[in-house]
Amino acid sequence: MARRLFAGAWLRKPYYGQVRFPYMRMKYFFFSWLGVFIGSWVIYVQYSSYTELCRGHDCKKIICDKYRTGVIDGSACSSLCTRQTLYFGKCLSATPNNQMYLGAWGNLQGVIKCQMEEAVHLDLRTELEPRRETILFDKPTKGTTVQKFKEMVYGLFKAKLGEQGNLPELVNLILSVADGNKDGRVSLPEAKSAWALLQLNEFLLMVILQDKEHTPKLLGFCGDLYVMEKVEYTSLFGISLPWIIEFFIPSGFRRNMNQWFTPSWPRKAKIAIGLLEFVEDIFHGPYGNFLMCDTSAKNLGYNDKYDLKMVDMRKIVPEMNVKELIKDRHCESDQDCVYGSDCSTVCDQSTMKCTTEIIQPNLAKVCQLLKDYLLRGAPLEIHEELEKQLYLCIALKVSANQMEMEHSLILNNLKTLLWKKISHTNDS
């Protein structure tokens, strides 16, 4: 009897195996097909994004065509278009009209930036380089004298920076930069390049702050393409992940990940001191006040000595520019009165127009960025005082009485507190 039952069970086993096998096969086939589909979709989206964002070939062609026909000239033109010693490397572009690449220029490593097309309209939330004219490189025109070009540049600075007694010094500084071949004169093609570049906030700021430690050096230019110093580390913290992975990571978990991948605290303190010094450089500097309209950590970096270096200054804008662009803008709430992501004014409900009074100074926005960065891992003996100073800093308002005095006091207190703690370490 037992033998018959065992035999029956043995006979039935292949039957279940035959049923199970097609199911497992279909399951394997389904997941394999799903994996291939998702993989193909990701590759397609990445390729489409890359071809739209990364248009270095088009940028180089436009610039070199203008150079070869004698329309523009500059210190980088010959290397880019004739000698072929200035190379486009890895694409870093975040938007199609602002091309950005790692570049190699002989023994120099740099970042190449090139503007591609005219912005159809100005969106105060996103577009921070409203500088394209109807026809690129149409000014100055043939026959323009050096004196007339100086007057053009002076008028542009007056509109951007306001009436200041030292603007003629800045005009002369620009002319010395525009003289790309250093022959003592500015040719018409060099003047056309300089005029196009002066519409860009980042280029203007690099010239103004060219002797400051935390501003990348301008290495060369051709038309409105320019090459700037490469910064080794390009974010205060965090790791770079593929966008498809970023999409599925919760924002809170991503913030925690950022804190895991940071330098040691003394090094973070040194980087923070550099950022505070940069805020000093642009706060009521020799040519007016500049506003940081995007204080994202991705716009900041540092070198191998942990000295802060600005990675992207395109969103640092003359205060007068911001006020002119946001003045009398129709609004229904304060959210309609935002320039970039961090420059805000108030909506006047009686007129439904944006006012021109900026709410937060640069220092308050920078302290908000640095709060978690500095407090995590801070030595116990200064943690409480550091936290107090940071929260006082975050509370700063432009409209407050004696704001400039409080601004200077808090900034100096923070720098002193951090410097005293790290001045005796190797990291300083």
Secondary structure, DSSP 8 states (H G I E B T S, - for coil): -HHHHHHHHHHHHHHHHHHHHHHHHHHHHHHHHHHHHHHHHHHHHHHHHHHHH--HHHHHHHHHHHHHTTS---TTHHHHHTS--EEEEEE--SBTTEEEEEEEETTEEEEEEEE-S--SS--TTT-------SSTT--S-TT--HHHHHHHHHHHHHHHH-S-TTHHHHHHHHHHHH-TT-SSS--HHHHHHHHHHHTSHHHHHHHHTTTSTTS--EEEEETTEEEEE--SB-SSS-----HHHHHHS-HHHHHHHHHHS---HHHHHHHHHHHHHHHHHHSSBTTB-EEES---GGGEEE-TT--EEES--TTEEEHHHHHHHHTT-B-SSGGGSEETTTEE--EETTTTEE-S--SS-HHHHHHHHHHHHHHTT--HHHHHHHHHHHHHHHT--TTSTTHHHHHHHHHHHHHHHHHHHHTTSTT-
